Amino acid sequence: MRLDKFLKVSRILKRRTQAAEACKMNKVFVGGRESKPGHKLKAGDVVRIEFASGALTFRVLALNEKATKEEAATLYEIL
């Protein structure tokens, strides 16, 4: 699954365009490397997003393109 789509489906970021912009501004890292919006995520990847107030680091547990609001929190674990 694409990185920008995962961030939207998992409800970490509100919109896919916000996720793409964050990637383009070099604020999203997968495995310690800057990532583009089209980066293919796998289960087990560690992702870090930098915000103005701090950073969020999480591990991808599952990929589900049609996750509901209730299932969204089960797609990742915060580290």
N, CA, C, O and CB atoms as a CASP TS submission, in Angstrom:
PFRMAT TS
TARGET T0000
AUTHOR 0000-0000-0000
METHOD Language model
MODEL 1
PARENT N/A
ATOM      1  N   MET     1       0.842  -1.171   0.000  1.00  0.00           N
ATOM      2  CA  MET     1       0.000   0.000   0.000  1.00  0.00           C
ATOM      3  C   MET     1       0.892   1.240   0.000  1.00  0.00           C
ATOM      4  O   MET     1       1.956   1.255   0.617  1.00  0.00           O
ATOM      5  CB  MET     1      -0.960  -0.006   1.217  1.00  0.00           C
ATOM      6  N   ARG     2       0.447   2.262  -0.690  1.00  0.00           N
ATOM      7  CA  ARG     2       1.194   3.521  -0.729  1.00  0.00           C
ATOM      8  C   ARG     2       1.213   4.178   0.653  1.00  0.00           C
ATOM      9  O   ARG     2       0.257   4.067   1.422  1.00  0.00           O
ATOM     10  CB  ARG     2       0.580   4.483  -1.772  1.00  0.00           C
ATOM     11  N   LEU     3       2.309   4.857   0.949  1.00  0.00           N
ATOM     12  CA  LEU     3       2.483   5.520   2.242  1.00  0.00           C
ATOM     13  C   LEU     3       1.396   6.560   2.480  1.00  0.00           C
ATOM     14  O   LEU     3       0.792   6.582   3.553  1.00  0.00           O
ATOM     15  CB  LEU     3       3.861   6.178   2.322  1.00  0.00           C
ATOM     16  N   ASP     4       1.136   7.417   1.505  1.00  0.00           N
ATOM     17  CA  ASP     4       0.138   8.469   1.713  1.00  0.00           C
ATOM     18  C   ASP     4      -1.259   7.889   1.942  1.00  0.00           C
ATOM     19  O   ASP     4      -2.028   8.427   2.738  1.00  0.00           O
ATOM     20  CB  ASP     4       0.116   9.415   0.514  1.00  0.00           C
ATOM     21  N   LYS     5      -1.586   6.813   1.259  1.00  0.00           N
ATOM     22  CA  LYS     5      -2.900   6.188   1.448  1.00  0.00           C
ATOM     23  C   LYS     5      -3.000   5.540   2.830  1.00  0.00           C
ATOM     24  O   LYS     5      -4.047   5.617   3.473  1.00  0.00           O
ATOM     25  CB  LYS     5      -3.160   5.137   0.348  1.00  0.00           C
ATOM     26  N   PHE     6      -1.918   4.900   3.294  1.00  0.00           N
ATOM     27  CA  PHE     6      -1.935   4.289   4.624  1.00  0.00           C
ATOM     28  C   PHE     6      -2.151   5.346   5.703  1.00  0.00           C
ATOM     29  O   PHE     6      -2.934   5.128   6.628  1.00  0.00           O
ATOM     30  CB  PHE     6      -0.625   3.527   4.885  1.00  0.00           C
ATOM     31  N   LEU     7      -1.472   6.484   5.600  1.00  0.00           N
ATOM     32  CA  LEU     7      -1.612   7.529   6.611  1.00  0.00           C
ATOM     33  C   LEU     7      -3.043   8.043   6.680  1.00  0.00           C
ATOM     34  O   LEU     7      -3.522   8.407   7.754  1.00  0.00           O
ATOM     35  CB  LEU     7      -0.658   8.681   6.318  1.00  0.00           C
ATOM     36  N   LYS     8      -3.723   8.074   5.546  1.00  0.00           N
ATOM     37  CA  LYS     8      -5.117   8.508   5.513  1.00  0.00           C
ATOM     38  C   LYS     8      -6.055   7.423   6.037  1.00  0.00           C
ATOM     39  O   LYS     8      -6.915   7.702   6.872  1.00  0.00           O
ATOM     40  CB  LYS     8      -5.513   8.899   4.092  1.00  0.00           C
ATOM     41  N   VAL     9      -5.899   6.190   5.558  1.00  0.00           N
ATOM     42  CA  VAL     9      -6.788   5.090   5.958  1.00  0.00           C
ATOM     43  C   VAL     9      -6.666   4.797   7.449  1.00  0.00           C
ATOM     44  O   VAL     9      -7.661   4.489   8.106  1.00  0.00           O
ATOM     45  CB  VAL     9      -6.471   3.824   5.150  1.00  0.00           C
ATOM     46  N   SER    10      -5.452   4.892   7.985  1.00  0.00           N
ATOM     47  CA  SER    10      -5.244   4.620   9.405  1.00  0.00           C
ATOM     48  C   SER    10      -5.641   5.811  10.284  1.00  0.00           C
ATOM     49  O   SER    10      -5.607   5.730  11.511  1.00  0.00           O
ATOM     50  CB  SER    10      -3.786   4.256   9.654  1.00  0.00           C
ATOM     51  N   ARG    11      -6.012   6.900   9.644  1.00  0.00           N
ATOM     52  CA  ARG    11      -6.449   8.122  10.313  1.00  0.00           C
ATOM     53  C   ARG    11      -5.358   8.775  11.154  1.00  0.00           C
ATOM     54  O   ARG    11      -5.647   9.452  12.141  1.00  0.00           O
ATOM     55  CB  ARG    11      -7.631   7.823  11.181  1.00  0.00           C
ATOM     56  N   ILE    12      -4.122   8.571  10.762  1.00  0.00           N
ATOM     57  CA  ILE    12      -3.013   9.276  11.411  1.00  0.00           C
ATOM     58  C   ILE    12      -3.006  10.720  10.925  1.00  0.00           C
ATOM     59  O   ILE    12      -2.806  11.647  11.710  1.00  0.00           O
ATOM     60  CB  ILE    12      -1.642   8.579  11.111  1.00  0.00           C
ATOM     61  N   LEU    13      -3.226  10.903   9.632  1.00  0.00           N
ATOM     62  CA  LEU    13      -3.423  12.232   9.059  1.00  0.00           C
ATOM     63  C   LEU    13      -4.821  12.266   8.443  1.00  0.00           C
ATOM     64  O   LEU    13      -5.332  11.243   7.986  1.00  0.00           O
ATOM     65  CB  LEU    13      -2.314  12.572   7.989  1.00  0.00           C
ATOM     66  N   LYS    14      -5.423  13.433   8.434  1.00  0.00           N
ATOM     67  CA  LYS    14      -6.830  13.544   8.058  1.00  0.00           C
ATOM     68  C   LYS    14      -7.090  13.338   6.568  1.00  0.00           C
ATOM     69  O   LYS    14      -8.077  12.709   6.187  1.00  0.00           O
ATOM     70  CB  LYS    14      -7.348  14.884   8.464  1.00  0.00           C
ATOM     71  N   ARG    15      -6.201  13.871   5.726  1.00  0.00           N
ATOM     72  CA  ARG    15      -6.413  13.776   4.282  1.00  0.00           C
ATOM     73  C   ARG    15      -5.180  13.223   3.577  1.00  0.00           C
ATOM     74  O   ARG    15      -4.054  13.363   4.056  1.00  0.00           O
ATOM     75  CB  ARG    15      -6.774  15.145   3.706  1.00  0.00           C
ATOM     76  N   ARG    16      -5.418  12.595   2.432  1.00  0.00           N
ATOM     77  CA  ARG    16      -4.317  12.027   1.654  1.00  0.00           C
ATOM     78  C   ARG    16      -3.415  13.139   1.112  1.00  0.00           C
ATOM     79  O   ARG    16      -2.204  12.948   0.999  1.00  0.00           O
ATOM     80  CB  ARG    16      -4.862  11.164   0.494  1.00  0.00           C
ATOM     81  N   THR    17      -3.986  14.285   0.780  1.00  0.00           N
ATOM     82  CA  THR    17      -3.164  15.391   0.286  1.00  0.00           C
ATOM     83  C   THR    17      -2.242  15.917   1.383  1.00  0.00           C
ATOM     84  O   THR    17      -1.115  16.322   1.099  1.00  0.00           O
ATOM     85  CB  THR    17      -4.054  16.526  -0.244  1.00  0.00           C
ATOM     86  N   GLN    18      -2.707  15.915   2.633  1.00  0.00           N
ATOM     87  CA  GLN    18      -1.841  16.322   3.745  1.00  0.00           C
ATOM     88  C   GLN    18      -0.685  15.340   3.893  1.00  0.00           C
ATOM     89  O   GLN    18       0.449  15.745   4.147  1.00  0.00           O
ATOM     90  CB  GLN    18      -2.646  16.409   5.068  1.00  0.00           C
ATOM     91  N   ALA    19      -0.970  14.062   3.735  1.00  0.00           N
ATOM     92  CA  ALA    19       0.077  13.044   3.832  1.00  0.00           C
ATOM     93  C   ALA    19       1.101  13.232   2.720  1.00  0.00           C
ATOM     94  O   ALA    19       2.303  13.133   2.963  1.00  0.00           O
ATOM     95  CB  ALA    19      -0.531  11.629   3.767  1.00  0.00           C
ATOM     96  N   ALA    20       0.638  13.500   1.510  1.00  0.00           N
ATOM     97  CA  ALA    20       1.548  13.706   0.385  1.00  0.00           C
ATOM     98  C   ALA    20       2.405  14.949   0.601  1.00  0.00           C
ATOM     99  O   ALA    20       3.600  14.938   0.304  1.00  0.00           O
ATOM    100  CB  ALA    20       0.760  13.828  -0.927  1.00  0.00           C
ATOM    101  N   GLU    21       1.807  16.015   1.113  1.00  0.00           N
ATOM    102  CA  GLU    21       2.557  17.247   1.376  1.00  0.00           C
ATOM    103  C   GLU    21       3.612  17.024   2.456  1.00  0.00           C
ATOM    104  O   GLU    21       4.729  17.527   2.339  1.00  0.00           O
ATOM    105  CB  GLU    21       1.603  18.378   1.795  1.00  0.00           C
ATOM    106  N   ALA    22       3.272  16.281   3.501  1.00  0.00           N
ATOM    107  CA  ALA    22       4.234  15.994   4.569  1.00  0.00           C
ATOM    108  C   ALA    22       5.429  15.222   4.009  1.00  0.00           C
ATOM    109  O   ALA    22       6.572  15.479   4.390  1.00  0.00           O
ATOM    110  CB  ALA    22       3.560  15.191   5.711  1.00  0.00           C
ATOM    111  N   CYS    23       5.166  14.286   3.114  1.00  0.00           N
ATOM    112  CA  CYS    23       6.252  13.517   2.493  1.00  0.00           C
ATOM    113  C   CYS    23       7.128  14.419   1.640  1.00  0.00           C
ATOM    114  O   CYS    23       8.355  14.319   1.680  1.00  0.00           O
ATOM    115  CB  CYS    23       5.686  12.370   1.637  1.00  0.00           C
ATOM    116  N   LYS    24       6.508  15.291   0.877  1.00  0.00           N
ATOM    117  CA  LYS    24       7.264  16.192  -0.008  1.00  0.00           C
ATOM    118  C   LYS    24       8.093  17.196   0.778  1.00  0.00           C
ATOM    119  O   LYS    24       9.105  17.689   0.280  1.00  0.00           O
ATOM    120  CB  LYS    24       6.315  16.935  -0.942  1.00  0.00           C
ATOM    121  N   MET    25       7.671  17.503   2.006  1.00  0.00           N
ATOM    122  CA  MET    25       8.410  18.436   2.855  1.00  0.00           C
ATOM    123  C   MET    25       9.442  17.711   3.723  1.00  0.00           C
ATOM    124  O   MET    25      10.003  18.297   4.648  1.00  0.00           O
ATOM    125  CB  MET    25       7.441  19.221   3.742  1.00  0.00           C
ATOM    126  N   ASN    26       9.690  16.419   3.416  1.00  0.00           N
ATOM    127  CA  ASN    26      10.697  15.606   4.120  1.00  0.00           C
ATOM    128  C   ASN    26      10.424  15.493   5.614  1.00  0.00           C
ATOM    129  O   ASN    26      11.344  15.599   6.425  1.00  0.00           O
ATOM    130  CB  ASN    26      12.077  16.193   3.907  1.00  0.00           C
ATOM    131  N   LYS    27       9.160  15.279   5.979  1.00  0.00           N
ATOM    132  CA  LYS    27       8.786  15.113   7.384  1.00  0.00           C
ATOM    133  C   LYS    27       8.369  13.689   7.714  1.00  0.00           C
ATOM    134  O   LYS    27       8.018  13.404   8.859  1.00  0.00           O
ATOM    135  CB  LYS    27       7.665  16.058   7.732  1.00  0.00           C
ATOM    136  N   VAL    28       8.402  12.779   6.725  1.00  0.00           N
ATOM    137  CA  VAL    28       7.999  11.393   6.930  1.00  0.00           C
ATOM    138  C   VAL    28       9.179  10.485   6.603  1.00  0.00           C
ATOM    139  O   VAL    28       9.784  10.589   5.536  1.00  0.00           O
ATOM    140  CB  VAL    28       6.759  11.031   6.057  1.00  0.00           C
ATOM    141  N   PHE    29       9.494   9.597   7.536  1.00  0.00           N
ATOM    142  CA  PHE    29      10.633   8.690   7.390  1.00  0.00           C
ATOM    143  C   PHE    29      10.166   7.249   7.578  1.00  0.00           C
ATOM    144  O   PHE    29       9.414   6.952   8.506  1.00  0.00           O
ATOM    145  CB  PHE    29      11.754   9.038   8.410  1.00  0.00           C
ATOM    146  N   VAL    30      10.610   6.362   6.702  1.00  0.00           N
ATOM    147  CA  VAL    30      10.323   4.932   6.824  1.00  0.00           C
ATOM    148  C   VAL    30      11.660   4.234   6.974  1.00  0.00           C
ATOM    149  O   VAL    30      12.511   4.313   6.088  1.00  0.00           O
ATOM    150  CB  VAL    30       9.511   4.376   5.581  1.00  0.00           C
ATOM    151  N   GLY    31      11.848   3.553   8.093  1.00  0.00           N
ATOM    152  CA  GLY    31      13.117   2.883   8.349  1.00  0.00           C
ATOM    153  C   GLY    31      14.279   3.850   8.456  1.00  0.00           C
ATOM    154  O   GLY    31      15.412   3.490   8.134  1.00  0.00           O
ATOM    155  N   GLY    32      14.021   5.077   8.905  1.00  0.00           N
ATOM    156  CA  GLY    32      15.080   6.065   9.086  1.00  0.00           C
ATOM    157  C   GLY    32      15.431   6.841   7.826  1.00  0.00           C
ATOM    158  O   GLY    32      16.331   7.680   7.865  1.00  0.00           O
ATOM    159  N   ARG    33      14.754   6.592   6.707  1.00  0.00           N
ATOM    160  CA  ARG    33      15.037   7.283   5.455  1.00  0.00           C
ATOM    161  C   ARG    33      13.833   8.116   5.030  1.00  0.00           C
ATOM    162  O   ARG    33      12.687   7.704   5.210  1.00  0.00           O
ATOM    163  CB  ARG    33      15.413   6.277   4.352  1.00  0.00           C
ATOM    164  N   GLU    34      14.106   9.298   4.460  1.00  0.00           N
ATOM    165  CA  GLU    34      13.026  10.131   3.946  1.00  0.00           C
ATOM    166  C   GLU    34      12.253   9.350   2.893  1.00  0.00           C
ATOM    167  O   GLU    34      12.841   8.613   2.101  1.00  0.00           O
ATOM    168  CB  GLU    34      13.576  11.457   3.358  1.00  0.00           C
ATOM    169  N   SER    35      10.939   9.512   2.885  1.00  0.00           N
ATOM    170  CA  SER    35      10.117   8.733   1.970  1.00  0.00           C
ATOM    171  C   SER    35       9.194   9.616   1.150  1.00  0.00           C
ATOM    172  O   SER    35       8.769  10.684   1.590  1.00  0.00           O
ATOM    173  CB  SER    35       9.305   7.714   2.736  1.00  0.00           C
ATOM    174  N   LYS    36       8.895   9.147  -0.045  1.00  0.00           N
ATOM    175  CA  LYS    36       7.980   9.828  -0.940  1.00  0.00           C
ATOM    176  C   LYS    36       6.566   9.281  -0.720  1.00  0.00           C
ATOM    177  O   LYS    36       6.404   8.217  -0.123  1.00  0.00           O
ATOM    178  CB  LYS    36       8.423   9.656  -2.421  1.00  0.00           C
ATOM    179  N   PRO    37       5.543   9.997  -1.195  1.00  0.00           N
ATOM    180  CA  PRO    37       4.162   9.541  -0.994  1.00  0.00           C
ATOM    181  C   PRO    37       3.880   8.168  -1.592  1.00  0.00           C
ATOM    182  O   PRO    37       3.026   7.448  -1.076  1.00  0.00           O
ATOM    183  CB  PRO    37       3.209  10.540  -1.587  1.00  0.00           C
ATOM    184  N   GLY    38       4.562   7.786  -2.650  1.00  0.00           N
ATOM    185  CA  GLY    38       4.311   6.513  -3.314  1.00  0.00           C
ATOM    186  C   GLY    38       5.103   5.347  -2.759  1.00  0.00           C
ATOM    187  O   GLY    38       5.052   4.253  -3.321  1.00  0.00           O
ATOM    188  N   HIS    39       5.835   5.548  -1.669  1.00  0.00           N
ATOM    189  CA  HIS    39       6.625   4.469  -1.066  1.00  0.00           C
ATOM    190  C   HIS    39       5.711   3.307  -0.692  1.00  0.00           C
ATOM    191  O   HIS    39       4.675   3.516  -0.061  1.00  0.00           O
ATOM    192  CB  HIS    39       7.394   4.978   0.184  1.00  0.00           C
ATOM    193  N   LYS    40       6.078   2.092  -1.072  1.00  0.00           N
ATOM    194  CA  LYS    40       5.265   0.908  -0.774  1.00  0.00           C
ATOM    195  C   LYS    40       5.565   0.429   0.649  1.00  0.00           C
ATOM    196  O   LYS    40       6.686   0.022   0.951  1.00  0.00           O
ATOM    197  CB  LYS    40       5.540  -0.232  -1.809  1.00  0.00           C
ATOM    198  N   LEU    41       4.565   0.481   1.505  1.00  0.00           N
ATOM    199  CA  LEU    41       4.706   0.026   2.892  1.00  0.00           C
ATOM    200  C   LEU    41       4.482  -1.474   2.987  1.00  0.00           C
ATOM    201  O   LEU    41       3.744  -2.062   2.197  1.00  0.00           O
ATOM    202  CB  LEU    41       3.721   0.767   3.811  1.00  0.00           C
ATOM    203  N   LYS    42       5.139  -2.082   3.976  1.00  0.00           N
ATOM    204  CA  LYS    42       4.946  -3.493   4.294  1.00  0.00           C
ATOM    205  C   LYS    42       4.656  -3.577   5.792  1.00  0.00           C
ATOM    206  O   LYS    42       5.005  -2.673   6.551  1.00  0.00           O
ATOM    207  CB  LYS    42       6.208  -4.364   3.894  1.00  0.00           C
ATOM    208  N   ALA    43       4.023  -4.654   6.203  1.00  0.00           N
ATOM    209  CA  ALA    43       3.806  -4.881   7.631  1.00  0.00           C
ATOM    210  C   ALA    43       5.174  -4.993   8.296  1.00  0.00           C
ATOM    211  O   ALA    43       6.057  -5.684   7.788  1.00  0.00           O
ATOM    212  CB  ALA    43       2.937  -6.172   7.887  1.00  0.00           C
ATOM    213  N   GLY    44       5.351  -4.325   9.415  1.00  0.00           N
ATOM    214  CA  GLY    44       6.622  -4.343  10.126  1.00  0.00           C
ATOM    215  C   GLY    44       7.458  -3.090   9.917  1.00  0.00           C
ATOM    216  O   GLY    44       8.415  -2.869  10.658  1.00  0.00           O
ATOM    217  N   ASP    45       7.127  -2.263   8.930  1.00  0.00           N
ATOM    218  CA  ASP    45       7.867  -1.025   8.696  1.00  0.00           C
ATOM    219  C   ASP    45       7.684  -0.072   9.869  1.00  0.00           C
ATOM    220  O   ASP    45       6.600   0.004  10.447  1.00  0.00           O
ATOM    221  CB  ASP    45       7.410  -0.357   7.387  1.00  0.00           C
ATOM    222  N   VAL    46       8.742   0.657  10.223  1.00  0.00           N
ATOM    223  CA  VAL    46       8.688   1.670  11.274  1.00  0.00           C
ATOM    224  C   VAL    46       8.664   3.034  10.596  1.00  0.00           C
ATOM    225  O   VAL    46       9.547   3.361   9.804  1.00  0.00           O
ATOM    226  CB  VAL    46       9.904   1.544  12.265  1.00  0.00           C
ATOM    227  N   VAL    47       7.641   3.828  10.918  1.00  0.00           N
ATOM    228  CA  VAL    47       7.429   5.120  10.284  1.00  0.00           C
ATOM    229  C   VAL    47       7.518   6.211  11.346  1.00  0.00           C
ATOM    230  O   VAL    47       6.999   6.054  12.451  1.00  0.00           O
ATOM    231  CB  VAL    47       6.057   5.166   9.553  1.00  0.00           C
ATOM    232  N   ARG    48       8.185   7.326  11.003  1.00  0.00           N
ATOM    233  CA  ARG    48       8.271   8.483  11.897  1.00  0.00           C
ATOM    234  C   ARG    48       7.774   9.710  11.145  1.00  0.00           C
ATOM    235  O   ARG    48       8.210   9.985  10.027  1.00  0.00           O
ATOM    236  CB  ARG    48       9.735   8.698  12.415  1.00  0.00           C
ATOM    237  N   ILE    49       6.861  10.442  11.767  1.00  0.00           N
ATOM    238  CA  ILE    49       6.346  11.683  11.193  1.00  0.00           C
ATOM    239  C   ILE    49       6.722  12.812  12.132  1.00  0.00           C
ATOM    240  O   ILE    49       6.468  12.739  13.334  1.00  0.00           O
ATOM    241  CB  ILE    49       4.793  11.622  10.971  1.00  0.00           C
ATOM    242  N   GLU    50       7.327  13.854  11.586  1.00  0.00           N
ATOM    243  CA  GLU    50       7.716  15.005  12.388  1.00  0.00           C
ATOM    244  C   GLU    50       6.660  16.094  12.273  1.00  0.00           C
ATOM    245  O   GLU    50       6.286  16.506  11.175  1.00  0.00           O
ATOM    246  CB  GLU    50       9.094  15.538  11.951  1.00  0.00           C
ATOM    247  N   PHE    51       6.187  16.550  13.427  1.00  0.00           N
ATOM    248  CA  PHE    51       5.239  17.649  13.513  1.00  0.00           C
ATOM    249  C   PHE    51       5.954  18.824  14.167  1.00  0.00           C
ATOM    250  O   PHE    51       7.053  18.663  14.699  1.00  0.00           O
ATOM    251  CB  PHE    51       3.955  17.240  14.314  1.00  0.00           C
ATOM    252  N   ALA    52       5.344  19.998  14.132  1.00  0.00           N
ATOM    253  CA  ALA    52       5.941  21.172  14.771  1.00  0.00           C
ATOM    254  C   ALA    52       6.083  20.967  16.278  1.00  0.00           C
ATOM    255  O   ALA    52       7.019  21.481  16.890  1.00  0.00           O
ATOM    256  CB  ALA    52       5.096  22.420  14.488  1.00  0.00           C
ATOM    257  N   SER    53       5.158  20.217  16.875  1.00  0.00           N
ATOM    258  CA  SER    53       5.174  20.028  18.324  1.00  0.00           C
ATOM    259  C   SER    53       5.923  18.777  18.774  1.00  0.00           C
ATOM    260  O   SER    53       6.037  18.530  19.974  1.00  0.00           O
ATOM    261  CB  SER    53       3.772  19.967  18.833  1.00  0.00           C
ATOM    262  N   GLY    54       6.432  17.992  17.841  1.00  0.00           N
ATOM    263  CA  GLY    54       7.140  16.766  18.201  1.00  0.00           C
ATOM    264  C   GLY    54       7.095  15.764  17.066  1.00  0.00           C
ATOM    265  O   GLY    54       6.899  16.130  15.907  1.00  0.00           O
ATOM    266  N   ALA    55       7.279  14.499  17.404  1.00  0.00           N
ATOM    267  CA  ALA    55       7.294  13.452  16.383  1.00  0.00           C
ATOM    268  C   ALA    55       6.438  12.271  16.838  1.00  0.00           C
ATOM    269  O   ALA    55       6.254  12.043  18.034  1.00  0.00           O
ATOM    270  CB  ALA    55       8.747  12.991  16.089  1.00  0.00           C
ATOM    271  N   LEU    56       5.924  11.533  15.869  1.00  0.00           N
ATOM    272  CA  LEU    56       5.146  10.320  16.123  1.00  0.00           C
ATOM    273  C   LEU    56       5.849   9.171  15.422  1.00  0.00           C
ATOM    274  O   LEU    56       6.103   9.233  14.219  1.00  0.00           O
ATOM    275  CB  LEU    56       3.657  10.466  15.627  1.00  0.00           C
ATOM    276  N   THR    57       6.166   8.119  16.175  1.00  0.00           N
ATOM    277  CA  THR    57       6.799   6.933  15.609  1.00  0.00           C
ATOM    278  C   THR    57       5.873   5.750  15.836  1.00  0.00           C
ATOM    279  O   THR    57       5.374   5.539  16.941  1.00  0.00           O
ATOM    280  CB  THR    57       8.207   6.678  16.241  1.00  0.00           C
ATOM    281  N   PHE    58       5.649   4.980  14.772  1.00  0.00           N
ATOM    282  CA  PHE    58       4.768   3.825  14.870  1.00  0.00           C
ATOM    283  C   PHE    58       5.242   2.711  13.960  1.00  0.00           C
ATOM    284  O   PHE    58       5.995   2.935  13.012  1.00  0.00           O
ATOM    285  CB  PHE    58       3.334   4.212  14.526  1.00  0.00           C
ATOM    286  N   ARG    59       4.781   1.486  14.269  1.00  0.00           N
ATOM    287  CA  ARG    59       5.077   0.300  13.460  1.00  0.00           C
ATOM    288  C   ARG    59       3.805  -0.127  12.745  1.00  0.00           C
ATOM    289  O   ARG    59       2.734  -0.199  13.349  1.00  0.00           O
ATOM    290  CB  ARG    59       5.641  -0.867  14.341  1.00  0.00           C
ATOM    291  N   VAL    60       3.931  -0.408  11.457  1.00  0.00           N
ATOM    292  CA  VAL    60       2.794  -0.871  10.666  1.00  0.00           C
ATOM    293  C   VAL    60       2.537  -2.332  11.022  1.00  0.00           C
ATOM    294  O   VAL    60       3.434  -3.167  10.906  1.00  0.00           O
ATOM    295  CB  VAL    60       3.058  -0.699   9.125  1.00  0.00           C
ATOM    296  N   LEU    61       1.316  -2.643  11.454  1.00  0.00           N
ATOM    297  CA  LEU    61       0.949  -4.006  11.816  1.00  0.00           C
ATOM    298  C   LEU    61       0.203  -4.718  10.690  1.00  0.00           C
ATOM    299  O   LEU    61       0.396  -5.915  10.473  1.00  0.00           O
ATOM    300  CB  LEU    61       0.101  -3.998  13.070  1.00  0.00           C
ATOM    301  N   ALA    62      -0.640  -3.990   9.981  1.00  0.00           N
ATOM    302  CA  ALA    62      -1.449  -4.591   8.911  1.00  0.00           C
ATOM    303  C   ALA    62      -1.749  -3.539   7.858  1.00  0.00           C
ATOM    304  O   ALA    62      -1.715  -2.339   8.127  1.00  0.00           O
ATOM    305  CB  ALA    62      -2.771  -5.193   9.473  1.00  0.00           C
ATOM    306  N   LEU    63      -2.042  -4.008   6.661  1.00  0.00           N
ATOM    307  CA  LEU    63      -2.421  -3.128   5.562  1.00  0.00           C
ATOM    308  C   LEU    63      -3.837  -3.491   5.135  1.00  0.00           C
ATOM    309  O   LEU    63      -4.112  -4.634   4.769  1.00  0.00           O
ATOM    310  CB  LEU    63      -1.421  -3.245   4.363  1.00  0.00           C
ATOM    311  N   ASN    64      -4.729  -2.510   5.186  1.00  0.00           N
ATOM    312  CA  ASN    64      -6.121  -2.735   4.804  1.00  0.00           C
ATOM    313  C   ASN    64      -6.627  -1.460   4.144  1.00  0.00           C
ATOM    314  O   ASN    64      -6.825  -0.447   4.815  1.00  0.00           O
ATOM    315  CB  ASN    64      -7.008  -3.130   6.043  1.00  0.00           C
ATOM    316  N   GLU    65      -6.836  -1.508   2.832  1.00  0.00           N
ATOM    317  CA  GLU    65      -7.235  -0.314   2.095  1.00  0.00           C
ATOM    318  C   GLU    65      -8.646   0.144   2.424  1.00  0.00           C
ATOM    319  O   GLU    65      -8.992   1.297   2.167  1.00  0.00           O
ATOM    320  CB  GLU    65      -7.123  -0.565   0.622  1.00  0.00           C
ATOM    321  N   LYS    66      -9.467  -0.731   2.985  1.00  0.00           N
ATOM    322  CA  LYS    66     -10.861  -0.389   3.261  1.00  0.00           C
ATOM    323  C   LYS    66     -11.178  -0.494   4.746  1.00  0.00           C
ATOM    324  O   LYS    66     -12.262  -0.939   5.125  1.00  0.00           O
ATOM    325  CB  LYS    66     -11.795  -1.293   2.467  1.00  0.00           C
ATOM    326  N   ALA    67     -10.240  -0.089   5.578  1.00  0.00           N
ATOM    327  CA  ALA    67     -10.440  -0.165   7.020  1.00  0.00           C
ATOM    328  C   ALA    67     -11.501   0.833   7.467  1.00  0.00           C
ATOM    329  O   ALA    67     -11.539   1.970   6.995  1.00  0.00           O
ATOM    330  CB  ALA    67      -9.120   0.092   7.762  1.00  0.00           C
ATOM    331  N   THR    68     -12.357   0.395   8.378  1.00  0.00           N
ATOM    332  CA  THR    68     -13.367   1.282   8.940  1.00  0.00           C
ATOM    333  C   THR    68     -12.739   2.112  10.059  1.00  0.00           C
ATOM    334  O   THR    68     -11.586   1.907  10.437  1.00  0.00           O
ATOM    335  CB  THR    68     -14.588   0.473   9.468  1.00  0.00           C
ATOM    336  N   LYS    69     -13.516   3.040  10.568  1.00  0.00           N
ATOM    337  CA  LYS    69     -13.026   3.896  11.649  1.00  0.00           C
ATOM    338  C   LYS    69     -12.600   3.061  12.857  1.00  0.00           C
ATOM    339  O   LYS    69     -11.598   3.373  13.501  1.00  0.00           O
ATOM    340  CB  LYS    69     -14.106   4.909  12.061  1.00  0.00           C
ATOM    341  N   GLU    70     -13.347   2.012  13.166  1.00  0.00           N
ATOM    342  CA  GLU    70     -13.041   1.159  14.313  1.00  0.00           C
ATOM    343  C   GLU    70     -11.780   0.319  14.066  1.00  0.00           C
ATOM    344  O   GLU    70     -11.024   0.055  15.001  1.00  0.00           O
ATOM    345  CB  GLU    70     -14.233   0.241  14.622  1.00  0.00           C
ATOM    346  N   GLU    71     -11.551  -0.095  12.831  1.00  0.00           N
ATOM    347  CA  GLU    71     -10.391  -0.923  12.498  1.00  0.00           C
ATOM    348  C   GLU    71      -9.104  -0.113  12.332  1.00  0.00           C
ATOM    349  O   GLU    71      -8.014  -0.684  12.369  1.00  0.00           O
ATOM    350  CB  GLU    71     -10.665  -1.694  11.230  1.00  0.00           C
ATOM    351  N   ALA    72      -9.207   1.188  12.152  1.00  0.00           N
ATOM    352  CA  ALA    72      -8.051   2.023  11.843  1.00  0.00           C
ATOM    353  C   ALA    72      -6.948   1.911  12.900  1.00  0.00           C
ATOM    354  O   ALA    72      -5.768   1.856  12.553  1.00  0.00           O
ATOM    355  CB  ALA    72      -8.484   3.468  11.709  1.00  0.00           C
ATOM    356  N   ALA    73      -7.311   1.878  14.157  1.00  0.00           N
ATOM    357  CA  ALA    73      -6.312   1.840  15.239  1.00  0.00           C
ATOM    358  C   ALA    73      -5.583   0.510  15.305  1.00  0.00           C
ATOM    359  O   ALA    73      -4.523   0.424  15.924  1.00  0.00           O
ATOM    360  CB  ALA    73      -6.974   2.117  16.576  1.00  0.00           C
ATOM    361  N   THR    74      -6.126  -0.531  14.682  1.00  0.00           N
ATOM    362  CA  THR    74      -5.469  -1.844  14.710  1.00  0.00           C
ATOM    363  C   THR    74      -4.422  -1.991  13.613  1.00  0.00           C
ATOM    364  O   THR    74      -3.738  -3.013  13.555  1.00  0.00           O
ATOM    365  CB  THR    74      -6.503  -2.948  14.574  1.00  0.00           C
ATOM    366  N   LEU    75      -4.282  -1.006  12.750  1.00  0.00           N
ATOM    367  CA  LEU    75      -3.330  -1.091  11.637  1.00  0.00           C
ATOM    368  C   LEU    75      -1.906  -0.736  12.050  1.00  0.00           C
ATOM    369  O   LEU    75      -0.961  -1.019  11.313  1.00  0.00           O
ATOM    370  CB  LEU    75      -3.769  -0.178  10.514  1.00  0.00           C
ATOM    371  N   TYR    76      -1.739  -0.118  13.222  1.00  0.00           N
ATOM    372  CA  TYR    76      -0.410   0.322  13.660  1.00  0.00           C
ATOM    373  C   TYR    76      -0.310   0.268  15.174  1.00  0.00           C
ATOM    374  O   TYR    76      -1.318   0.196  15.876  1.00  0.00           O
ATOM    375  CB  TYR    76      -0.112   1.748  13.157  1.00  0.00           C
ATOM    376  N   GLU    77       0.943   0.304  15.676  1.00  0.00           N
ATOM    377  CA  GLU    77       1.169   0.440  17.120  1.00  0.00           C
ATOM    378  C   GLU    77       2.167   1.562  17.331  1.00  0.00           C
ATOM    379  O   GLU    77       3.194   1.626  16.655  1.00  0.00           O
ATOM    380  CB  GLU    77       1.684  -0.901  17.758  1.00  0.00           C
ATOM    381  N   ILE    78       1.869   2.430  18.256  1.00  0.00           N
ATOM    382  CA  ILE    78       2.731   3.574  18.541  1.00  0.00           C
ATOM    383  C   ILE    78       3.910   3.105  19.386  1.00  0.00           C
ATOM    384  O   ILE    78       3.750   2.372  20.362  1.00  0.00           O
ATOM    385  CB  ILE    78       1.941   4.706  19.267  1.00  0.00           C
ATOM    386  N   LEU    79       5.094   3.550  18.983  1.00  0.00           N
ATOM    387  CA  LEU    79       6.312   3.162  19.703  1.00  0.00           C
ATOM    388  C   LEU    79       6.771   4.278  20.628  1.00  0.00           C
ATOM    389  O   LEU    79       7.781   4.134  21.316  1.00  0.00           O
ATOM    390  CB  LEU    79       7.434   2.802  18.716  1.00  0.00           C
TER
END
